[in-house]
Amino acid sequence: MPNVTRQAAVIEMAAKYICNHHFGLCPMMVVKFCCPAKCSLDTLAWHCWIKYFQNLANKAAGTAQQNRSLP
């Protein structure tokens, strides 16, 4: 079983890295991702990148599940 704490830490590091790479911009500005959360002055762009990655993972899991159910 994977270490969830370690995975979360790696995702956070990746989100911060990508956020810095894109000059602190959130995914809405970079990849036109429609964030499901409401932004405020306290929102950090790397939090939005984590939501973006989670959304990608959910879509990939859904596609994989659909492919398994095809004859």
N, CA, C and O atoms as a GROMACS GRO file, in nm:
protein
  284
    1MET      N    1   0.084  -0.118   0.000
    1MET     CA    2   0.000   0.000   0.000
    1MET      C    3   0.089   0.125   0.000
    1MET      O    4   0.183   0.132   0.078
    2PRO      N    5   0.060   0.224  -0.087
    2PRO     CA    6   0.145   0.343  -0.096
    2PRO      C    7   0.132   0.430   0.029
    2PRO      O    8   0.030   0.431   0.097
    3ASN      N    9   0.238   0.503   0.056
    3ASN     CA   10   0.241   0.595   0.168
    3ASN      C   11   0.170   0.724   0.127
    3ASN      O   12   0.226   0.804   0.052
    4VAL      N   13   0.048   0.745   0.177
    4VAL     CA   14  -0.033   0.859   0.137
    4VAL      C   15   0.033   0.990   0.177
    4VAL      O   16   0.028   1.086   0.100
    5THR      N   17   0.093   0.996   0.294
    5THR     CA   18   0.159   1.118   0.339
    5THR      C   19   0.272   1.156   0.244
    5THR      O   20   0.288   1.273   0.210
    6ARG      N   21   0.349   1.059   0.202
    6ARG     CA   22   0.459   1.085   0.110
    6ARG      C   23   0.406   1.131  -0.025
    6ARG      O   24   0.462   1.222  -0.085
    7GLN      N   25   0.299   1.067  -0.073
    7GLN     CA   26   0.240   1.108  -0.201
    7GLN      C   27   0.188   1.250  -0.194
    7GLN      O   28   0.207   1.328  -0.288
    8ALA      N   29   0.123   1.285  -0.085
    8ALA     CA   30   0.071   1.421  -0.069
    8ALA      C   31   0.185   1.522  -0.068
    8ALA      O   32   0.174   1.630  -0.125
    9ALA      N   33   0.295   1.487  -0.002
    9ALA     CA   34   0.411   1.577   0.003
    9ALA      C   35   0.471   1.595  -0.136
    9ALA      O   36   0.511   1.706  -0.173
   10VAL      N   37   0.478   1.489  -0.213
   10VAL     CA   38   0.533   1.497  -0.348
   10VAL      C   39   0.442   1.581  -0.438
   10VAL      O   40   0.491   1.662  -0.516
   11ILE      N   41   0.312   1.562  -0.426
   11ILE     CA   42   0.219   1.642  -0.506
   11ILE      C   43   0.230   1.789  -0.468
   11ILE      O   44   0.226   1.875  -0.556
   12GLU      N   45   0.244   1.818  -0.340
   12GLU     CA   46   0.259   1.956  -0.296
   12GLU      C   47   0.388   2.016  -0.354
   12GLU      O   48   0.387   2.129  -0.402
   13MET      N   49   0.497   1.941  -0.350
   13MET     CA   50   0.624   1.991  -0.406
   13MET      C   51   0.611   2.016  -0.556
   13MET      O   52   0.660   2.117  -0.607
   14ALA      N   53   0.544   1.925  -0.626
   14ALA     CA   54   0.525   1.942  -0.771
   14ALA      C   55   0.439   2.064  -0.800
   14ALA      O   56   0.469   2.141  -0.892
   15ALA      N   57   0.334   2.082  -0.723
   15ALA     CA   58   0.246   2.197  -0.742
   15ALA      C   59   0.321   2.328  -0.720
   15ALA      O   60   0.306   2.422  -0.798
   16LYS      N   61   0.402   2.334  -0.616
   16LYS     CA   62   0.480   2.455  -0.588
   16LYS      C   63   0.583   2.479  -0.699
   16LYS      O   64   0.606   2.593  -0.739
   17TYR      N   65   0.645   2.372  -0.747
   17TYR     CA   66   0.744   2.385  -0.855
   17TYR      C   67   0.679   2.440  -0.981
   17TYR      O   68   0.731   2.534  -1.042
   18ILE      N   69   0.565   2.383  -1.020
   18ILE     CA   70   0.498   2.428  -1.141
   18ILE      C   71   0.445   2.570  -1.124
   18ILE      O   72   0.452   2.650  -1.217
   19CYS      N   73   0.393   2.600  -1.007
   19CYS     CA   74   0.345   2.735  -0.980
   19CYS      C   75   0.459   2.835  -0.995
   19CYS      O   76   0.442   2.940  -1.057
   20ASN      N   77   0.576   2.804  -0.940
   20ASN     CA   78   0.692   2.892  -0.954
   20ASN      C   79   0.737   2.901  -1.099
   20ASN      O   80   0.776   3.008  -1.145
   21HIS      N   81   0.731   2.790  -1.170
   21HIS     CA   82   0.770   2.787  -1.311
   21HIS      C   83   0.681   2.879  -1.394
   21HIS      O   84   0.727   2.940  -1.491
   22HIS      N   85   0.556   2.890  -1.356
   22HIS     CA   86   0.461   2.976  -1.427
   22HIS      C   87   0.444   3.111  -1.355
   22HIS      O   88   0.338   3.173  -1.364
   23PHE      N   89   0.547   3.154  -1.285
   23PHE     CA   90   0.552   3.286  -1.221
   23PHE      C   91   0.436   3.309  -1.123
   23PHE      O   92   0.384   3.419  -1.112
   24GLY      N   93   0.398   3.202  -1.052
   24GLY     CA   94   0.295   3.213  -0.949
   24GLY      C   95   0.153   3.215  -1.000
   24GLY      O   96   0.060   3.240  -0.924
   25LEU      N   97   0.135   3.189  -1.130
   25LEU     CA   98   0.000   3.191  -1.184
   25LEU      C   99  -0.074   3.063  -1.151
   25LEU      O  100  -0.014   2.955  -1.143
   26CYS      N  101  -0.204   3.076  -1.131
   26CYS     CA  102  -0.286   2.958  -1.104
   26CYS      C  103  -0.317   2.887  -1.235
   26CYS      O  104  -0.296   2.944  -1.342
   27PRO      N  105  -0.367   2.763  -1.230
   27PRO     CA  106  -0.395   2.689  -1.353
   27PRO      C  107  -0.502   2.754  -1.440
   27PRO      O  108  -0.508   2.728  -1.560
   28MET      N  109  -0.587   2.840  -1.382
   28MET     CA  110  -0.687   2.910  -1.463
   28MET      C  111  -0.618   2.997  -1.566
   28MET      O  112  -0.667   3.011  -1.679
   29MET      N  113  -0.506   3.056  -1.529
   29MET     CA  114  -0.435   3.147  -1.619
   29MET      C  115  -0.344   3.071  -1.715
   29MET      O  116  -0.315   3.120  -1.824
   30VAL      N  117  -0.299   2.954  -1.677
   30VAL     CA  118  -0.200   2.881  -1.756
   30VAL      C  119  -0.265   2.782  -1.850
   30VAL      O  120  -0.234   2.781  -1.970
   31VAL      N  121  -0.354   2.698  -1.800
   31VAL     CA  122  -0.414   2.592  -1.882
   31VAL      C  123  -0.565   2.604  -1.892
   31VAL      O  124  -0.632   2.508  -1.933
   32LYS      N  125  -0.621   2.718  -1.855
   32LYS     CA  126  -0.766   2.743  -1.863
   32LYS      C  127  -0.846   2.643  -1.783
   32LYS      O  128  -0.955   2.602  -1.824
   33PHE      N  129  -0.792   2.603  -1.666
   33PHE     CA  130  -0.860   2.511  -1.576
   33PHE      C  131  -0.963   2.588  -1.496
   33PHE      O  132  -0.931   2.691  -1.436
   34CYS      N  133  -1.086   2.540  -1.495
   34CYS     CA  134  -1.192   2.604  -1.419
   34CYS      C  135  -1.191   2.545  -1.278
   34CYS      O  136  -1.241   2.435  -1.256
   35CYS      N  137  -1.135   2.617  -1.186
   35CYS     CA  138  -1.119   2.569  -1.049
   35CYS      C  139  -1.254   2.557  -0.979
   35CYS      O  140  -1.335   2.649  -0.985
   36PRO      N  141  -1.279   2.443  -0.913
   36PRO     CA  142  -1.407   2.425  -0.846
   36PRO      C  143  -1.418   2.502  -0.714
   36PRO      O  144  -1.528   2.515  -0.660
   37ALA      N  145  -1.307   2.554  -0.663
   37ALA     CA  146  -1.310   2.626  -0.536
   37ALA      C  147  -1.322   2.777  -0.561
   37ALA      O  148  -1.289   2.827  -0.668
   38LYS      N  149  -1.370   2.846  -0.461
   38LYS     CA  150  -1.383   2.990  -0.469
   38LYS      C  151  -1.252   3.054  -0.424
   38LYS      O  152  -1.201   3.022  -0.316
   39CYS      N  153  -1.198   3.142  -0.503
   39CYS     CA  154  -1.071   3.207  -0.469
   39CYS      C  155  -1.094   3.326  -0.376
   39CYS      O  156  -1.200   3.390  -0.376
   40SER      N  157  -0.992   3.353  -0.298
   40SER     CA  158  -0.994   3.470  -0.210
   40SER      C  159  -0.851   3.521  -0.200
   40SER      O  160  -0.760   3.468  -0.264
   41LEU      N  161  -0.831   3.622  -0.120
   41LEU     CA  162  -0.696   3.676  -0.103
   41LEU      C  163  -0.604   3.577  -0.033
   41LEU      O  164  -0.482   3.586  -0.045
   42ASP      N  165  -0.663   3.480   0.040
   42ASP     CA  166  -0.584   3.380   0.110
   42ASP      C  167  -0.550   3.258   0.024
   42ASP      O  168  -0.474   3.172   0.066
   43THR      N  169  -0.607   3.251  -0.098
   43THR     CA  170  -0.582   3.136  -0.185
   43THR      C  171  -0.441   3.144  -0.241
   43THR      O  172  -0.399   3.246  -0.296
   44LEU      N  173  -0.369   3.034  -0.226
   44LEU     CA  174  -0.236   3.025  -0.284
   44LEU      C  175  -0.246   2.948  -0.415
   44LEU      O  176  -0.316   2.848  -0.423
   45ALA      N  177  -0.176   2.996  -0.517
   45ALA     CA  178  -0.188   2.934  -0.650
   45ALA      C  179  -0.150   2.787  -0.648
   45ALA      O  180  -0.206   2.708  -0.724
   46TRP      N  181  -0.054   2.748  -0.564
   46TRP     CA  182  -0.014   2.607  -0.564
   46TRP      C  183  -0.125   2.518  -0.511
   46TRP      O  184  -0.130   2.400  -0.546
   47HIS      N  185  -0.216   2.571  -0.427
   47HIS     CA  186  -0.333   2.494  -0.384
   47HIS      C  187  -0.420   2.462  -0.506
   47HIS      O  188  -0.474   2.352  -0.518
   48CYS      N  189  -0.432   2.557  -0.596
   48CYS     CA  190  -0.512   2.537  -0.718
   48CYS      C  191  -0.447   2.434  -0.809
   48CYS      O  192  -0.516   2.356  -0.875
   49TRP      N  193  -0.313   2.432  -0.813
   49TRP     CA  194  -0.244   2.331  -0.893
   49TRP      C  195  -0.271   2.192  -0.837
   49TRP      O  196  -0.285   2.097  -0.914
   50ILE      N  197  -0.278   2.178  -0.706
   50ILE     CA  198  -0.310   2.048  -0.646
   50ILE      C  199  -0.450   2.005  -0.691
   50ILE      O  200  -0.470   1.889  -0.728
   51LYS      N  201  -0.547   2.096  -0.688
   51LYS     CA  202  -0.682   2.064  -0.734
   51LYS      C  203  -0.680   2.025  -0.881
   51LYS      O  204  -0.752   1.934  -0.923
   52TYR      N  205  -0.598   2.093  -0.960
   52TYR     CA  206  -0.586   2.061  -1.101
   52TYR      C  207  -0.533   1.919  -1.120
   52TYR      O  208  -0.586   1.843  -1.201
   53PHE      N  209  -0.428   1.883  -1.046
   53PHE     CA  210  -0.372   1.748  -1.055
   53PHE      C  211  -0.474   1.643  -1.009
   53PHE      O  212  -0.484   1.536  -1.070
   54GLN      N  213  -0.547   1.672  -0.902
   54GLN     CA  214  -0.649   1.579  -0.854
   54GLN      C  215  -0.758   1.559  -0.959
   54GLN      O  216  -0.807   1.448  -0.979
   55ASN      N  217  -0.795   1.667  -1.026
   55ASN     CA  218  -0.895   1.659  -1.132
   55ASN      C  219  -0.843   1.572  -1.248
   55ASN      O  220  -0.918   1.490  -1.301
   56LEU      N  221  -0.716   1.591  -1.286
   56LEU     CA  222  -0.657   1.507  -1.391
   56LEU      C  223  -0.656   1.360  -1.351
   56LEU      O  224  -0.688   1.273  -1.432
   57ALA      N  225  -0.621   1.333  -1.226
   57ALA     CA  226  -0.617   1.195  -1.177
   57ALA      C  227  -0.756   1.133  -1.179
   57ALA      O  228  -0.772   1.017  -1.217
   58ASN      N  229  -0.857   1.209  -1.138
   58ASN     CA  230  -0.994   1.157  -1.140
   58ASN      C  231  -1.041   1.127  -1.281
   58ASN      O  232  -1.107   1.026  -1.305
   59LYS      N  233  -1.006   1.216  -1.376
   59LYS     CA  234  -1.044   1.192  -1.515
   59LYS      C  235  -0.973   1.068  -1.569
   59LYS      O  236  -1.034   0.987  -1.638
   60ALA      N  237  -0.845   1.053  -1.538
   60ALA     CA  238  -0.769   0.936  -1.584
   60ALA      C  239  -0.827   0.809  -1.525
   60ALA      O  240  -0.837   0.708  -1.595
   61ALA      N  241  -0.865   0.811  -1.398
   61ALA     CA  242  -0.923   0.693  -1.333
   61ALA      C  243  -1.057   0.659  -1.398
   61ALA      O  244  -1.088   0.541  -1.417
   62GLY      N  245  -1.137   0.759  -1.430
   62GLY     CA  246  -1.265   0.736  -1.496
   62GLY      C  247  -1.247   0.677  -1.634
   62GLY      O  248  -1.321   0.586  -1.673
   63THR      N  249  -1.150   0.727  -1.709
   63THR     CA  250  -1.122   0.674  -1.843
   63THR      C  251  -1.074   0.530  -1.835
   63THR      O  252  -1.115   0.446  -1.915
   64ALA      N  253  -0.988   0.501  -1.740
   64ALA     CA  254  -0.937   0.364  -1.722
   64ALA      C  255  -1.050   0.269  -1.687
   64ALA      O  256  -1.055   0.156  -1.736
   65GLN      N  257  -1.141   0.315  -1.602
   65GLN     CA  258  -1.255   0.232  -1.561
   65GLN      C  259  -1.345   0.205  -1.681
   65GLN      O  260  -1.394   0.093  -1.698
   66GLN      N  261  -1.368   0.306  -1.764
   66GLN     CA  262  -1.451   0.288  -1.883
   66GLN      C  263  -1.386   0.190  -1.980
   66GLN      O  264  -1.455   0.107  -2.038
   67ASN      N  265  -1.256   0.199  -1.998
   67ASN     CA  266  -1.184   0.111  -2.089
   67ASN      C  267  -1.188  -0.034  -2.042
   67ASN      O  268  -1.192  -0.126  -2.124
   68ARG      N  269  -1.187  -0.056  -1.910
   68ARG     CA  270  -1.196  -0.191  -1.857
   68ARG      C  271  -1.334  -0.252  -1.880
   68ARG      O  272  -1.346  -0.374  -1.893
   69SER      N  273  -1.437  -0.169  -1.885
   69SER     CA  274  -1.573  -0.221  -1.898
   69SER      C  275  -1.613  -0.243  -2.045
   69SER      O  276  -1.719  -0.301  -2.071
   70LEU      N  277  -1.530  -0.198  -2.139
   70LEU     CA  278  -1.560  -0.222  -2.280
   70LEU      C  279  -1.533  -0.367  -2.318
   70LEU      O  280  -1.438  -0.429  -2.268
   71PRO      N  281  -1.617  -0.420  -2.407
   71PRO     CA  282  -1.596  -0.561  -2.448
   71PRO      C  283  -1.474  -0.578  -2.535
   71PRO      O  284  -1.443  -0.690  -2.577
   0.00000   0.00000   0.00000
